[in-house]
Amino acid sequence: MKSDLGTGFFELRGKQTIMDHQLVNDYISELFARQDQALIQAREDSPRRGLPAISIQPEEGRFLQLLVRLCGTKLALEIGTLGGYSGIWIARGLVEGGKLITLERETLHAEVAREHFALAGVMDQVDLRIGDAQAWLPRLKAEGPFDFVFIDADKPGYPAYFAWALENTRLGGVIAAHNALRGGKVAEAGEHDENTRIIRSLNLQAADDPRLISTIHPGGDGMLVAVKIA
């Protein structure tokens, strides 16, 4: 299907091209991340059920699905299920026979996510475990190594989650962490809130770690992506 979304894509101001990031995100979503009814419901139903409206964007979901398939993921881990929206994208990227283990601290979130996984037809591929990630991760060590780990949970926990993922992801596996840009605050000078300082420090750590090839994908609120090479 052809798209006419190129019109108005950029705004010229003198010699500088200013990119409208929301327009770009919409363009990518329309071309590559068209949502079926299950994804739409998972994204829109979660806030109506009392969950925070903080799901990833459709283009970020498609990017996760792409990463999962690129590294031939048989075993994936998601830290922070929320309403299951990102988990659906991940599950749909798994190779045949693959499994996603997803961790969720809140019982209500887990109940809503289960409904959305069932609606999307991926429940057989998903193992949803309720409880604090810090308690679950030591037990999950025996089930690894993992091919793919996605972190989208409490920001103070990110350093521990990322460190665990680095130790428990196979060579060639991928670690992704959401909210790597914090609305652009990580790039601003000066002091910021504690969560921004945590994410900024994690970005620096990933950039300098010789065991990783890493970068930030700037879609949505940014995705720190790292491939384990050593």
For each residue, the residues with C-beta under 8 A, 3 or more apart:
1:
2:
3: 6 30 31
4: 7
5: 9 26 27 30 31
6: 3 9
7: 4
8: 11 23
9: 5 6 20 23 24 27
10: 17 18 19 20
11: 8 17 18 20
12: 16 17 18
13: 16 17 18
14:
15:
16: 12 13
17: 10 11 12 13
18: 10 11 12 13
19: 10 23 24
20: 9 10 11 23 24
21: 24 25 218
22: 25 26
23: 8 9 19 20 26 27
24: 9 19 20 21 27 28
25: 21 22 28 29 57 59 219 220
26: 5 22 23 29 30
27: 5 9 23 24 30 31
28: 24 25 31 32 33 59 62 219
29: 25 26 32 33 34 57 58 59 62
30: 3 5 26 27 33 34
31: 3 5 27 28
32: 28 29 59 62
33: 28 29 30 58 59 61 62
34: 29 30 58
35: 39 40 43 58
36: 39 40 120
37: 40 41 119
38: 41 42 88 116 119 120 121
39: 35 36 42 43 58 61 85 88 89 120
40: 35 36 37 43 44
41: 37 38 44 45 116 119
42: 38 39 45 46 55 83 84 85 88 116 119 120
43: 35 39 40 46 55 58 83 85
44: 40 41 47 48
45: 41 42 48 49 83 112 116
46: 42 43 49 51 53 55 82 83 84 85 112 116
47: 44 50 51 52 53
48: 44 45
49: 45 46 83 108 112
50: 47 108
51: 46 47 82 83 108 109 112
52: 47 82
53: 46 47
54: 82
55: 42 43 46 82 83 85 86
56: 60 61 64 85 86 89 152 178 220
57: 25 29 60 61 219 220
58: 29 33 34 35 39 43 61 62
59: 25 28 29 32 33 62 63 219 220
60: 56 57 63 64 86 178 219 220 223
61: 33 39 56 57 58 64 65 85 86 88 89
62: 28 29 32 33 58 59 65 66 89
63: 59 60 66 67 217 219 223
64: 56 60 61 67 68 86 89 90 93 150 176 223
65: 61 62 68 69 89 90 92 93
66: 62 63 69 70 93
67: 63 64 70 71 93 148 174 176 225
68: 64 65 71 73 76 90 93 94 148 174
69: 65 66 72 73 93 94 95
70: 66 67 174
71: 67 68 147 148 172 173 174 227
72: 69 95 147
73: 68 69 76 93 94 95 98 147 148
74: 94 95 97 98 99 147
75: 98 99 101 143 144 145 146 147 148
76: 68 73 90 91 94 98 99 100 101 146 147 148 149 150
77: 100 101 102 103 140 146 148 149 150 165
78: 81 86 87 90 100 101 102 103 149 150 152
79: 103 133 149 150 151 152 153 157 161
80: 103 104 133 151 152 153 154
81: 78 84 87 102 103 104 109 110 113 128
82: 46 51 52 54 55 85 86 104 109 113 152
83: 42 43 45 46 49 51 55 109 112 113 116
84: 42 46 81 87 88 102 112 113 114 115 116 117 120
85: 39 42 43 46 55 56 61 82 88 89 116
86: 55 56 60 61 64 78 82 89 90 150 152 178
87: 78 81 84 90 91 100 102 113 117 122 126
88: 38 39 42 61 84 85 91 92 116 117 120 122
89: 39 56 61 62 64 65 85 86 92 93
90: 64 65 68 76 78 86 87 93 94 100 148 150
91: 76 87 88 94 98 100 117 120 122 125 126
92: 65 88 89 120 122
93: 64 65 66 67 68 69 73 89 90
94: 68 69 73 74 76 90 91 98 99 100 125
95: 69 72 73 74 98
96:
97: 74
98: 73 74 75 76 91 94 95 125
99: 74 75 76 94 125 126 127
100: 76 77 78 87 90 91 94 122 125 126 127
101: 75 76 77 78 127 129 140 143
102: 77 78 81 84 87 113 126 127 128 129
103: 77 78 79 80 81 129 131 133 136 153
104: 80 81 82 109 110 113 128 129 130
105: 109 130 131 132 133 153
106: 109 110
107: 110 111 130
108: 49 50 51 111 112
109: 51 81 82 83 104 105 106 112 113
110: 81 104 106 107 113 114 128 130
111: 107 108 114 115
112: 45 46 49 51 83 84 108 109 115 116
113: 81 82 83 84 87 102 104 109 110 116 117 128
114: 84 110 111 117 118 123 128
115: 84 111 112 118 119
116: 38 41 42 45 46 83 84 85 88 112 113 119 120
117: 84 87 88 91 113 114 120 122 123 126 128
118: 114 115 121 123
119: 37 38 41 42 115 116
120: 36 38 39 42 84 88 91 92 116 117
121: 38 118
122: 87 88 91 92 100 117 125 126
123: 114 117 118 126
124:
125: 91 94 98 99 100 122
126: 87 91 99 100 102 117 122 123
127: 99 100 101 102
128: 81 102 104 110 113 114 117
129: 101 102 103 104 136
130: 104 105 107 110
131: 103 105 135 136
132: 105 135 136
133: 79 80 103 105 136 137 153 157 161
134: 137 157 160
135: 131 132 138 139
136: 103 129 131 132 133 139 140
137: 133 134 140 141 160 161 164
138: 135 141
139: 135 136 142 143
140: 77 101 136 137 143 144 168
141: 137 138 144 168
142: 139
143: 75 101 139 140
144: 75 140 141 168 169 170
145: 75 168 169 170 173
146: 75 76 77 149 165 168 169 170 173
147: 71 72 73 74 75 76 169 170 173 174
148: 67 68 71 73 75 76 77 90 169 173 174 175 176
149: 76 77 78 79 146 165 168 169 173 174 175 176
150: 64 76 77 78 79 86 90 176 177 178
151: 79 80 158 161 162 165 175 176 177 178
152: 56 78 79 80 82 86 177 178 179
153: 79 80 103 105 133 157 158 161
154: 80 157 158
155: 158 179 194 195 198 199
156: 194 195 198
157: 79 133 134 153 154 160 161
158: 151 153 154 155 161 162 177 198 199 202
159: 162 163 198 201 202 205
160: 134 137 157 163 164
161: 79 133 137 151 153 157 158 164 165 177
162: 151 158 159 165 166 175 177 202 205 206
163: 159 160 166 167
164: 137 160 161 167 168
165: 77 146 149 151 161 162 168 169 175
166: 162 163 169 175 209 211 212 226 228
167: 163 164
168: 140 141 144 145 146 149 164 165
169: 144 145 146 147 148 149 165 166 173 174 175 228
170: 144 145 146 147 173 228
171: 228 229 230
172: 71 227 228 229
173: 71 145 146 147 148 149 169 170 227 228
174: 67 68 70 71 147 148 149 169 225 226 227 228
175: 148 149 151 162 165 166 169 212 224 225 226 228
176: 64 67 148 149 150 151 223 224 225 226
177: 150 151 152 158 161 162 180 202 223 224
178: 56 60 86 150 151 152 220 221 222 223
179: 152 155 182 199 221 222
180: 177 186 199 202 203 216 221 222 223 224
181: 184 185 186 187 216 218 221 222
182: 179 185 186 192 195 196 199 200 221 222
183: 221
184: 181 187 188
185: 181 182 188 192 193 196
186: 180 181 182 196 199 200 203 222
187: 181 184
188: 184 185 192
189:
190:
191: 197
192: 182 185 188 196 197 200
193: 185 196 197
194: 155 156 197 198
195: 155 156 182 198 199
196: 182 185 186 192 193 199 200
197: 191 192 193 194 200 201
198: 155 156 158 159 194 195 201 202
199: 155 158 179 180 182 186 195 196 202 203
200: 182 186 192 196 197 203 204
201: 159 197 198 204 205
202: 158 159 162 177 180 198 199 205 206 224
203: 180 186 199 200 206 207 216 224
204: 200 201 207 208
205: 159 162 201 202 208 209
206: 162 202 203 209 212 214 224 226
207: 203 204 214
208: 204 205
209: 166 205 206 212 214 226
210: 230
211: 166 228 229 230
212: 166 175 206 209 226 227 228 229
213: 226 227 229
214: 206 207 209 224 225 226 227
215: 224 225
216: 180 181 203 222 223 224 225
217: 63 222 223 225
218: 21 181 222
219: 25 28 57 59 60 63 222 223
220: 25 56 57 59 60 178 223
221: 178 179 180 181 182 183
222: 178 179 180 181 182 186 216 217 218 219
223: 60 63 64 176 177 178 180 216 217 219 220
224: 175 176 177 180 202 203 206 214 215 216
225: 67 174 175 176 214 215 216 217
226: 166 174 175 176 206 209 212 213 214
227: 71 172 173 174 212 213 214
228: 166 169 170 171 172 173 174 175 211 212
229: 171 172 211 212 213
230: 171 210 211
